[in-house]
């Protein structure tokens, strides 16, 4: 098989959750740019409409669907509708997630946790909200994708985790790290079950990227510089840098790869956990 054919997603049916910005938008773009038919889903209906209109104007085969990924009935409905419209589901990016919320920078300059981030003060509602979006919703998306892929004995699912699934970081709260580690292990569990049916599932574990996470804090120069100082490559990544890895995992180029988590972090996970 030629490399061009191996990396082809031309004509494939794709769903991306959390697709209106950041990494989800990058996943949607790279799929559309290489000829896939993409359904972008997001809770932010206005931003989603703008991005769908922009990509449509560029001649790409894209559709938008508002989706609350924490609502399992809505996940099933949107996935079913996309599969009906696009003749099945070939590729799913279970990308939607949530930042840890207030106190995103969970420590001060001395590495001490703020009061609301101490485990004894961690609020129930904060825990449940992060787990609902970053773990429960991943399960709903994987389950919905599998229902369409297993009968066809074909498909690729890509889950967005985090380097916090690889090693702890004191700057993040308990719920965020638990949700990402749980999603990573869900990928491994599902991979074992689905391998015999030729459905692959892998994870991308990003480090610091310039996205809207944390309310867009990463767009501020001082915040980017602080993260860059902790990264061995001494910079924060641009979202476009995730596209080649996404294409690899979505396409037949990774046809013998499943249950793996691919870290893309400029070497951050190799450094001290106190970051």
C-alpha positions as CSV (number, residue, x, y, z in Angstrom):
1,X,0.0,0.0,0.0
2,X,1.3,3.4,-0.9
3,X,1.8,6.0,1.8
4,X,-0.8,8.3,0.1
5,X,-3.4,5.5,0.2
6,X,-2.4,4.5,3.8
7,X,-3.0,8.0,5.1
8,X,-6.2,8.6,3.1
9,X,-9.5,9.4,4.8
10,X,-11.1,10.5,1.6
11,X,-14.9,9.9,1.7
12,X,-14.8,8.6,5.3
13,X,-17.6,9.5,7.7
14,X,-16.3,11.3,10.8
15,X,-17.7,12.8,14.0
16,X,-15.8,15.1,16.3
17,X,-17.0,16.2,19.7
18,X,-15.9,19.5,21.2
19,X,-15.3,20.6,17.6
20,X,-15.9,24.3,17.7
21,X,-12.5,25.4,18.8
22,X,-9.0,24.2,19.9
23,X,-7.9,20.6,19.3
24,X,-11.4,19.5,18.3
25,X,-11.5,22.1,15.5
26,X,-8.0,21.0,14.4
27,X,-9.2,17.4,14.2
28,X,-12.2,18.5,12.1
29,X,-10.0,20.6,9.8
30,X,-7.5,17.9,9.1
31,X,-10.2,15.3,8.4
32,X,-12.1,17.7,6.1
33,X,-8.9,18.9,4.4
34,X,-8.2,15.3,3.4
35,X,-11.6,14.6,1.9
36,X,-13.6,13.2,4.8
37,X,-17.2,14.0,5.5
38,X,-17.2,15.6,9.0
39,X,-19.9,16.2,11.5
40,X,-18.7,18.8,14.0
41,X,-20.5,18.7,17.4
42,X,-20.3,21.2,20.3
43,X,-22.4,22.7,23.0
44,X,-21.4,26.3,21.8
45,X,-24.0,26.6,19.0
46,X,-22.9,30.0,17.8
47,X,-19.2,29.2,17.5
48,X,-20.0,25.9,16.0
49,X,-22.1,27.5,13.3
50,X,-19.3,30.0,12.5
51,X,-16.8,27.2,12.0
52,X,-19.1,25.1,10.0
53,X,-19.9,28.0,7.7
54,X,-16.2,28.8,7.4
55,X,-15.2,25.3,6.4
56,X,-18.2,24.9,4.1
57,X,-17.2,28.1,2.3
58,X,-13.8,26.5,1.7
59,X,-15.6,23.6,-0.1
60,X,-15.3,21.0,2.6
61,X,-18.1,18.4,3.4
62,X,-19.0,19.5,6.9
63,X,-22.1,19.5,9.0
64,X,-22.7,20.9,12.5
65,X,-24.8,19.5,15.3
66,X,-25.3,20.9,18.8
67,X,-24.4,18.3,21.4
68,X,-24.3,18.1,25.2
69,X,-21.9,15.2,25.5
70,X,-23.0,14.6,29.1
71,X,-26.5,13.6,27.9
72,X,-26.2,10.0,26.7
73,X,-29.5,10.1,24.9
74,X,-28.4,13.2,22.9
75,X,-25.0,11.5,22.1
76,X,-26.8,8.4,20.7
77,X,-29.2,10.6,18.7
78,X,-26.5,12.7,17.1
79,X,-24.3,9.8,16.3
80,X,-27.2,7.9,14.8
81,X,-28.2,10.8,12.7
82,X,-24.7,11.3,11.4
83,X,-24.4,7.7,10.6
84,X,-27.7,7.7,8.7
85,X,-26.7,10.9,6.8
86,X,-23.2,9.8,6.0
87,X,-23.7,6.1,5.4
88,X,-22.2,4.8,8.6
89,X,-19.4,5.9,10.9
90,X,-15.7,5.3,10.1
91,X,-13.9,7.7,12.5
92,X,-14.8,9.2,15.8
93,X,-12.8,11.8,17.8
94,X,-14.1,11.7,21.4
95,X,-12.5,15.0,22.1
96,X,-14.9,17.1,24.3
97,X,-13.5,17.8,27.7
98,X,-13.5,20.5,30.4
99,X,-10.8,22.3,32.2
100,X,-10.6,22.0,35.9
101,X,-12.6,25.2,36.4
102,X,-11.9,27.8,39.1
103,X,-8.4,27.5,40.4
104,X,-7.1,26.0,37.1
105,X,-3.6,27.0,38.3
106,X,-4.1,24.9,41.4
107,X,-0.9,26.0,43.1
108,X,0.8,29.2,44.0
109,X,4.4,30.2,43.1
110,X,5.7,28.0,45.9
111,X,3.8,25.0,44.7
112,X,1.3,25.1,47.5
113,X,-2.3,24.1,46.7
114,X,-5.0,26.8,47.0
115,X,-7.7,26.0,49.6
116,X,-10.4,25.0,47.0
117,X,-7.9,22.5,45.4
118,X,-7.0,20.7,48.6
119,X,-8.6,17.3,48.5
120,X,-10.5,17.9,51.8
121,X,-12.1,21.0,50.4
122,X,-12.7,19.8,46.8
123,X,-16.4,20.5,46.0
124,X,-18.7,17.7,45.1
125,X,-20.3,19.7,42.2
126,X,-16.9,20.5,40.8
127,X,-15.8,16.8,40.9
128,X,-19.0,15.6,39.2
129,X,-19.0,18.3,36.5
130,X,-15.4,17.4,35.4
131,X,-16.0,13.7,35.6
132,X,-19.3,14.0,33.6
133,X,-17.6,15.9,30.7
134,X,-14.2,14.3,30.6
135,X,-14.9,10.7,31.5
136,X,-18.6,9.8,31.4
137,X,-19.0,11.6,28.0
138,X,-16.0,9.7,26.6
139,X,-17.7,6.5,27.5
140,X,-21.0,7.6,25.9
141,X,-19.1,8.6,22.7
142,X,-17.1,5.3,22.6
143,X,-20.3,3.3,23.2
144,X,-22.2,5.1,20.5
145,X,-19.4,4.8,18.0
146,X,-19.0,1.0,18.7
147,X,-22.6,0.4,18.0
148,X,-22.1,1.5,14.5
149,X,-18.5,0.2,13.9
150,X,-18.6,-3.3,15.3
151,X,-21.3,-4.6,13.0
152,X,-19.2,-3.3,10.0
153,X,-16.0,-4.7,11.5
154,X,-14.2,-1.5,10.8
155,X,-13.6,1.9,12.5
156,X,-11.1,4.1,14.3
157,X,-11.9,5.9,17.6
158,X,-9.5,8.6,18.9
159,X,-9.9,9.8,22.5
160,X,-8.3,13.1,23.7
161,X,-6.7,12.5,27.1
162,X,-3.9,14.5,28.6
163,X,-0.3,14.2,29.9
164,X,-2.0,14.3,33.3
165,X,-3.1,10.7,32.4
166,X,0.6,9.8,32.3
167,X,1.9,11.5,35.3
168,X,0.4,13.8,38.1
169,X,0.8,17.5,38.0
170,X,0.3,19.7,41.0
171,X,-1.1,22.5,38.9
172,X,-4.2,20.4,38.2
173,X,-7.1,19.3,40.4
174,X,-8.0,15.7,41.4
175,X,-11.1,15.4,39.2
176,X,-9.2,16.5,36.0
177,X,-6.4,14.0,36.6
178,X,-8.7,11.2,37.6
179,X,-11.0,11.8,34.5
180,X,-8.1,11.7,32.1
181,X,-6.4,8.7,33.6
182,X,-9.8,6.9,33.6
183,X,-10.3,7.8,29.9
184,X,-6.9,6.4,29.1
185,X,-7.7,3.1,30.8
186,X,-11.1,3.0,29.1
187,X,-9.2,3.2,25.8
188,X,-7.1,0.1,26.7
189,X,-10.2,-1.8,27.9
190,X,-12.2,-1.1,24.8
191,X,-9.2,-1.9,22.6
192,X,-9.0,-5.4,24.0
193,X,-12.7,-6.0,23.4
194,X,-12.9,-4.5,19.9
195,X,-9.6,-5.7,18.4
196,X,-11.1,-8.9,17.1
197,X,-13.8,-6.9,15.3
198,X,-11.2,-4.7,13.6
199,X,-12.3,-1.6,15.5
200,X,-9.3,0.4,16.7
201,X,-9.3,2.9,19.6
202,X,-6.3,5.0,20.7
203,X,-5.7,8.1,22.7
204,X,-3.9,11.4,22.1
205,X,-2.4,12.9,25.3
206,X,-1.6,16.5,24.7
207,X,0.6,18.7,26.7
208,X,0.4,22.5,26.6
209,X,-1.3,23.7,23.4
210,X,-2.6,27.2,22.8
211,X,-6.3,26.6,23.1
212,X,-9.3,28.1,24.9
213,X,-8.9,25.8,27.9
214,X,-9.0,27.6,31.3
215,X,-11.1,30.3,29.8
216,X,-8.5,31.1,27.2
217,X,-5.6,31.7,29.7
218,X,-3.2,30.1,27.3
219,X,-3.7,33.0,24.8
220,X,-2.1,35.3,27.4
221,X,1.6,35.8,26.8
222,X,2.6,35.5,30.5
223,X,0.7,32.2,30.9
224,X,2.2,30.8,27.7
225,X,5.7,31.8,28.9
226,X,5.2,30.1,32.2
227,X,4.2,26.9,30.6
228,X,6.9,27.1,28.0
229,X,9.5,27.4,30.7
230,X,8.5,24.0,32.0
231,X,8.6,22.3,28.6
232,X,12.0,20.9,27.5
233,X,11.3,22.3,24.0
234,X,10.8,25.7,25.6
235,X,7.5,26.5,23.9
236,X,3.7,25.8,23.8
237,X,2.4,24.0,20.8
238,X,0.2,25.4,18.1
239,X,-3.0,23.4,17.5
240,X,-2.0,22.7,13.9
241,X,0.8,20.5,15.3
242,X,-1.6,17.9,16.4
243,X,-3.0,17.3,12.9
244,X,-0.5,14.8,11.5
245,X,-0.9,12.6,14.6
246,X,-4.7,12.8,14.2
247,X,-4.5,11.8,10.6
248,X,-2.2,8.9,11.4
249,X,-4.5,7.5,14.0
250,X,-7.7,8.0,12.0
251,X,-6.4,6.5,8.8
252,X,-5.2,3.0,7.8
253,X,-1.7,4.1,8.3
254,X,-2.2,3.0,11.9
255,X,-4.0,-0.2,10.9
256,X,-2.1,-2.4,13.4
257,X,-2.2,0.1,16.3
258,X,-4.8,-0.1,19.1
259,X,-5.0,0.6,22.8
260,X,-2.2,3.1,22.7
261,X,-1.8,6.6,24.2
262,X,0.3,9.0,22.1
263,X,1.9,11.8,24.1
264,X,2.5,15.0,22.3
265,X,4.0,17.5,24.8
266,X,7.4,18.7,23.8
267,X,9.0,16.4,26.4
268,X,7.0,17.8,29.4
269,X,6.0,14.4,30.7
270,X,9.7,13.6,31.0
271,X,10.4,16.4,33.4
272,X,9.5,16.9,37.1
273,X,5.8,16.4,38.1
274,X,5.9,19.8,39.9
275,X,4.7,21.7,36.9
